[in-house]
Amino acid sequence: NYEFLKLVELFPEVNFVGAHMGGSRYFEELLEGKDLKNLYVDSSLQPASSIERYIEEFGVDRVLYGSDWPWGYQAPTFRATKLACHGDVDLENKIFYQNAKKLLNLE
């Protein structure tokens, strides 16, 4: 069992972000949290295929762009996110900023 998902379940009034889409170690386990509406994921260090899968599983409203800056390079994740959106500008806008704006209550 993935302990992080238990924490997300225990505090439904708190929003959580599964960084790096769980990374290589917890990628599949984090997908099990797709029905937890207080769980978001970010695209840090993920290839386009992983981002596409999370968009499909989590929906377009809970996937966030993540660059891992200042530790990672922004360009590869930016390119991967653009590829995962297949030219859909509305989807790009959601992932690159609208979902984070909503999550952080900046509207």
VENRADA-V186893 format. One record per run of one state. SS is the DSSP state (H for helix, E for strand, L for the rest). FROM is the first residue (numbers start at 1). LEN is the number of residues. Records with the same first field share a line. If there is no record, write none. Layout:
SS=FROM-LEN, FROM-LEN
//
This chain:
L=1-2, 11-5, 32-7, 43-5, 59-4, 65-9, 86-3, 104-4
H=3-8, 19-13, 48-11, 74-12, 89-15
E=16-3, 39-4, 63-2
//
